[in-house]
């Protein structure tokens, strides 16, 4: 899935510990990280070596309310937002979850969170690396020799996870440039191997590790590596390693559950405006076309709990967690020449002088994001349902980020 960059934002640049099982048990019970309480700080420097951070004021309820009540930019049917952390909290919803019935948005409504999936995949991969079962610096072909051609032999697992692989563009995916085309193809079934085959016919776009280009296929391959190492579907690994220990009851990986098209339980409906002006409900979708690129179903509450546990060090030891807050070297630039902004599983933005780490996500009819400061003074998790295909979701995301970081 394509991420939703926030405009006008600058990129920022082991001791003994309890077992991960013990820490997760504490998280699930509320002992280590209370969902609505004060987080355990992560006392490590960021990618620029900075440990001092400004103290944030409590969130501005009026500004946050205004940010999600503007459902015209982009035109959306509903929105929900959770702002929390040691500096205060605010929750709110706006609009409707289902345009057909007018049901208002509920704070526990599920969504399709798109590329937020990648943060879960990266966490599972880093756990396997910590266990010595996966070598991040090993070539991908070491694990998947029959899937990638020899000319891609230099690509490492780490380069998949931070989008520096240089893989070619897709050839052969269905054209989805109109809402009508989305409707025609939304129940197409793909295997991850078929998705990989759409990029293996060309040449590398750049030498691996020298540039950065955000590509969903990197995470499809990373998930296949996880499956090769563990002998289980990657979604099962995420469920057993993250979802169940953290009691993320509103989160599921469709491919691990038989690839259901529907979202079970209360959820926000994703709709697209057709060329005749009517709305088509596209909530039901075969997410095999996204797979580990962006298939996860979750809620803002579950994203909040996951983000809190991740940043608090309950899911990963510091030596692995540090990778999620480390950008590629300064000479590695995006293809447009801008600084790299993706780490292992996350991305970084700076708003109002406050550096946030997290992930955005998009799926047809949905847009979402989860971000926090390193010390968790501020966490912000949002979801909304834009109705125009290809609409830029960043105005809503930008309003939320600016309101949540304002320190006037």
DOSETI-425965 format. One line per 2 residues: number of its first residue (from 1); their letters; for each residue z, y, x of C-alpha. Coordinates in steps of 0.001 Angstrom, whole numbers, always signed. Each point is the difference from the previous one (the first is absolute). Example, Ala and Ser with C-alpha at 12.3 -4.5 7.8 and 13.67 -1.06 7.14 Angstrom:
2
1	as	+7800,-4500,+12300; -660,+3440,+1370
***
This chain:
408
1	xx	+0,+0,+0; -585,+3579,+1123
3	xx	+3189,+1916,+758; +680,+3387,-1560
5	xx	+549,+2432,+2874; +2190,+2997,-703
7	xx	-1963,+3185,+841; +1325,+2728,+2275
9	xx	+2444,-2396,+1624; +574,-399,+3725
11	xx	+527,-3404,+1545; +3078,-491,+2130
13	xx	-272,-1752,+2695; +15109,-16193,+4784
15	xx	+3291,-606,-660; +1517,-3059,-1720
17	xx	-317,+261,-3753; +856,-2084,-3059
19	xx	-2626,-2478,-1128; -2727,+1326,-2277
21	xx	+1170,-2428,-2683; +3519,+1480,+76
23	xx	-1307,+3555,-107; -2325,-732,-2898
25	xx	+2834,-1615,-1909; +1893,+3261,+415
27	xx	-2979,+2036,-1150; -483,-2108,-3107
29	xx	+3670,+302,-907; +70,+3728,+745
31	xx	+2340,-324,+2999; -2360,+986,+2784
33	xx	-2380,+2327,-1824; +836,+1161,-3487
35	xx	-3159,+683,-1953; +1305,+3356,-1179
37	xx	+2490,+613,+2792; +168,+1275,+3535
39	xx	-2279,-1925,+2361; +947,-1430,+3346
41	xx	-1704,+2361,+2506; -2407,-1291,+2612
43	xx	+1154,+1707,+3181; -3172,-226,+2044
45	xx	-2404,+2680,+1173; -3349,+547,-1661
47	xx	-3371,-286,+1742; +577,+3341,+1739
49	xx	+3497,-933,+1103; +1624,+2330,-2530
51	xx	+3395,-956,-1410; +1138,+3333,-1480
53	xx	-1117,+690,-3564; +670,+2901,-2334
55	xx	+2537,-534,-2748; -1792,-58,-3335
57	xx	+1356,+1628,-3115; +290,-1887,-3304
59	xx	-3393,-454,-1659; -1261,+2833,-2208
61	xx	-124,-1533,-3475; -2200,+2766,-1389
63	xx	-2610,-330,+2737; -59,-3784,-279
65	xx	-343,+172,-3777; -2878,+2459,+332
67	xx	-1702,-2246,+2574; -267,-2995,-2324
69	xx	-443,+1932,-3253; -3360,+1317,+1254
71	xx	-2110,-2909,-1216; -3250,+1953,+284
73	xx	-296,+17,+3822; -1146,-2708,+183
75	xx	-363,-839,-3676; +2488,-2800,-612
77	xx	+1594,-1726,-2962; +3497,-318,+1461
79	xx	+2204,+340,+3066; +3400,-1053,+1299
81	xx	+1993,+1163,+2996; +3203,-1026,+1779
83	xx	+1517,+2261,+2639; +3142,-1262,+1688
85	xx	+1877,-212,+3273; +3138,+1440,+1539
87	xx	-1100,+3549,-918; -49,-706,-3748
89	xx	-2136,-1622,-2677; -2213,+752,-2978
91	xx	-1935,-2323,-2323; -2621,+966,-2535
93	xx	-3015,-1092,-2027; -2831,+1789,-1730
95	xx	-2770,-922,-2399; -693,-3412,-1467
97	xx	-62,-3508,+1415; -2610,-1148,-2517
99	xx	-2518,+2527,-1361; -908,-2410,-2808
101	xx	+3513,-72,-1474; +1547,+3178,+1363
103	xx	+2967,-1885,+1472; +1749,+2318,+2470
105	xx	+340,-936,+3653; +3121,-1987,+861
107	xx	+1684,+190,+3405; -270,-3775,+441
109	xx	-3638,-268,-1088; -2052,-2076,+2399
111	xx	-3167,+1236,+1676; -2781,-1258,+2224
113	xx	+1034,+1573,+3299; -3145,-609,+2060
115	xx	+426,+515,+3726; +3792,+105,-213
117	xx	-602,-3762,+391; -663,+592,+3685
119	xx	+3593,+1031,+737; +1193,-3360,-1354
121	xx	-2621,-1925,+1992; +888,+1846,+3207
123	xx	+3707,-682,-548; -621,-3735,-380
125	xx	-2207,-30,+3113; +2653,+1813,+2040
127	xx	+2664,-2430,-1183; -2171,-2893,+1206
129	xx	-485,+1782,+3317; +3764,+425,+333
131	xx	+418,-3731,-642; -2478,-796,+2782
133	xx	-2462,-1605,-2404; -2640,+2722,+275
135	xx	-1170,+1897,+3082; -1186,+3448,-977
137	xx	-1958,+466,+3239; -1874,-3278,-402
139	xx	-3661,+92,-1026; -597,-563,-3701
141	xx	-2435,-2764,+959; +2922,-1893,+1537
143	xx	+1232,-550,-3551; -3308,+137,-1904
145	xx	-2637,-1331,+2417; -2469,-981,-2719
147	xx	+213,+3243,-1967; -899,+2708,+2522
149	xx	-3032,-171,+2330; +539,-69,+3759
151	xx	-1172,+3589,+403; +3155,+1033,-1905
153	xx	+2164,-1898,+2446; +1810,+3060,+1373
155	xx	+1615,+927,-3332; +3736,-707,-9
157	xx	+2378,-478,-2904; +1720,+3278,+891
159	xx	-3344,+1814,-262; -472,-1334,-3521
161	xx	+3404,+1331,-974; -551,+3525,+1359
163	xx	-3677,+277,-1004; -1441,+173,+3531
165	xx	-2103,-3172,-295; -3452,+1595,-186
167	xx	-1278,-2477,-2608; -3431,+750,-1515
169	xx	-554,+1375,-3494; -251,-2309,-2998
171	xx	-3375,-1365,-1046; -296,-1830,-3302
173	xx	+2886,+1302,-2062; -927,+993,-3580
175	xx	-885,+3624,-589; +2848,+1614,-1972
177	xx	-986,+3656,-106; +127,+331,-3796
179	xx	+2738,-943,-2474; -2486,-2211,-1788
181	xx	-576,-1941,+3236; +3756,-407,+420
183	xx	+165,-1516,-3476; -2860,-2394,+791
185	xx	+1534,-1243,+3237; +3745,+155,-649
187	xx	+271,-3743,-613; -2070,-1070,+3032
189	xx	+1791,-2624,+2071; +17,+202,+3805
191	xx	+1571,-2082,+2719; +1419,+1801,+3049
193	xx	-2501,-1909,+2139; -2845,+1447,-2082
195	xx	+1414,+3484,+478; +162,-500,+3766
197	xx	-3602,-1238,+11; -1148,+3409,-1291
199	xx	+942,+1622,+3345; -960,-2652,+2539
201	xx	-3748,+546,+9; -9,+3278,+1891
203	xx	+1216,+1293,+3342; +3390,+1514,+730
205	xx	+99,+3722,-812; +2080,+725,+3105
207	xx	+1819,-1884,+2719; +3236,-1352,-1491
209	xx	+2984,+2214,+721; -2008,+3133,+824
211	xx	-358,+1604,-3462; +1672,-251,-3389
213	xx	-1705,-586,-3335; +1921,-925,-3118
215	xx	-1465,-3282,-1269; +1361,-2336,-2642
217	xx	-1748,-3017,+1508; +2414,+238,+2952
219	xx	+2795,-1099,-2310; -2018,-2746,-1645
221	xx	-356,-1469,+3486; +3648,+630,+826
223	xx	+994,-1923,-3120; -2219,-2900,+1040
225	xx	+1753,-15,+3375; +3359,-159,-1794
227	xx	-1271,-2940,-2030; -1262,-1787,+3101
229	xx	+3351,+436,+1754; +2213,-978,-2931
231	xx	-2166,-2454,-1922; +714,+1888,-3220
233	xx	-1815,+2730,-1985; +927,+3424,+1289
235	xx	+1264,+1000,-3440; +2484,-2879,+50
237	xx	+1252,+1230,+3386; +460,+3505,-1418
239	xx	+1770,-1403,-3029; +2405,-2148,+2034
241	xx	+594,+2497,+2818; +162,+3267,-1947
243	xx	-221,-155,-3783; +2643,-2623,-739
245	xx	+2577,+1087,+2624; -255,+3626,-1186
247	xx	-163,-1060,-3662; -3211,+1912,-592
249	xx	-442,-1441,-3465; -2795,+2358,-1009
251	xx	-2179,-842,+3006; -2534,-2797,+301
253	xx	-2984,-992,+2121; -2639,-1257,-2465
255	xx	-1681,-2401,+2438; +3342,-1803,+425
257	xx	+280,-510,-3759; -3425,-1363,-892
259	xx	-1672,+3441,+2; +901,+1091,-3544
261	xx	-2109,+2853,-1311; +2727,+1467,-2160
263	xx	+3173,+1824,+990; +2993,-1701,-1553
265	xx	+2712,+2132,-1570; +64,+3772,-670
267	xx	-2583,+1792,+2099; -2097,+3111,+285
269	xx	-3575,-552,-1128; -2842,+904,+2324
271	xx	-2931,+1570,-1854; -3363,+1431,+1009
273	xx	-2058,+2580,-1829; -3483,-1330,-768
275	xx	-3177,+2052,+55; +246,+529,-3777
277	xx	+3478,+1510,+360; +1942,-2948,-1393
279	xx	+2823,-1676,+1887; -302,-3631,+1076
281	xx	+3178,-1925,+848; -482,-1704,+3399
283	xx	+3555,-1215,+441; -1137,-3618,-130
285	xx	-1679,-657,+3330; -728,-2893,+2332
287	xx	+1629,+1315,+3154; -1624,-2586,+2271
289	xx	-2487,+2704,+1004; +2913,+1846,+1620
291	xx	+2220,-2900,+1123; +2394,+1174,+2754
293	xx	-1853,+3307,+143; +1657,+1112,-3240
295	xx	+847,-2541,-2698; +3744,+487,-470
297	xx	+1562,+740,-3389; +3311,+1843,+213
299	xx	+2085,+2859,-1381; +1295,+3241,+1434
301	xx	+3502,-1463,-81; -1024,-3019,+2064
303	xx	-1949,+2156,+2442; +3091,+2152,+379
305	xx	+2200,-3018,+761; -2556,-1438,+2440
307	xx	-365,+3311,+1829; +3766,+426,+266
309	xx	+514,-3522,+1360; -2901,+340,+2438
311	xx	+1064,+3344,+1464; +3626,-1112,+180
313	xx	-896,-2882,+2315; +880,-2757,-2451
315	xx	-3462,-1577,+99; -850,+397,+3680
317	xx	+1862,+337,+3314; -435,+3335,+1728
319	xx	-2504,-1286,+2580; -2371,-967,-2820
321	xx	+867,+2815,-2398; -842,+2496,+2742
323	xx	-3642,-1105,-249; -124,+1282,-3569
325	xx	+955,+3474,+1242; -2276,+50,+3038
327	xx	-3534,+1376,-122; -2735,-1108,+2402
329	xx	-188,+1921,+3316; -1102,+3634,-271
331	xx	-3503,-741,+1314; -653,-2330,-2949
333	xx	-1498,+2194,-2710; -1348,-523,-3484
335	xx	-3784,-199,-251; -143,+3654,-1086
337	xx	+1911,+1030,+3132; +3313,+699,-1728
339	xx	+3208,-1525,+1403; +819,-3585,-923
341	xx	+2367,-101,-2972; +482,-3717,-673
343	xx	+2607,-2159,+1683; +691,-3686,-642
345	xx	+64,-148,-3789; +844,+3661,-620
347	xx	-1468,+3479,+291; +1628,+3313,+836
349	xx	-256,+3525,-1361; +1916,+3234,+569
351	xx	+643,+2301,-2963; +2030,+3214,+159
353	xx	+968,-989,+3537; +1457,-3315,-1225
355	xx	-1537,-3177,+1452; -381,-2872,-2445
357	xx	-1021,-3608,+559; -1280,-2323,-2692
359	xx	-3132,-1126,-1796; -2359,+1140,-2736
361	xx	-1930,-2347,-2236; -2849,+73,-2482
363	xx	-1516,-2424,-2462; -2389,+757,-2844
365	xx	+2061,+2065,-2442; +3048,+206,+2284
367	xx	+1328,+2055,+2908; +3365,-341,+1705
369	xx	+1993,+830,+3081; +3323,-690,+1690
371	xx	+1308,+2150,+2860; +3289,+843,+1679
373	xx	+1423,+1881,+2932; +1128,-2239,+2834
375	xx	+3668,+734,-739; -556,-439,-3754
377	xx	+1317,+3395,-959; -3005,-43,-2290
379	xx	-1934,-2842,-1584; -2791,+625,-2480
381	xx	-1874,-2628,-1984; -2603,+822,-2604
383	xx	-2685,-1518,-2199; -2545,+1528,-2342
385	xx	-3105,-1076,-1871; -3122,+2120,+687
387	xx	-2753,-628,-2536; -3070,+1239,+1881
389	xx	-1643,-2422,+2397; -14,+1424,+3503
391	xx	+2316,+2881,-882; +1921,+1300,+2997
393	xx	+3653,-989,-568; +1285,+2264,+2757
395	xx	+745,+3100,-2156; +2727,-1914,-1868
397	xx	+1232,-1663,+3201; +31,+3355,+1775
399	xx	+1953,+1693,-2787; +2596,-2774,+47
401	xx	+342,+39,+3800; +312,+3767,+153
403	xx	+2557,+128,-2811; +2021,-2828,+1526
405	xx	+149,+1578,+3464; +469,+3639,-979
407	xx	+3135,+1264,+1720; +257,+3531,-1307
***
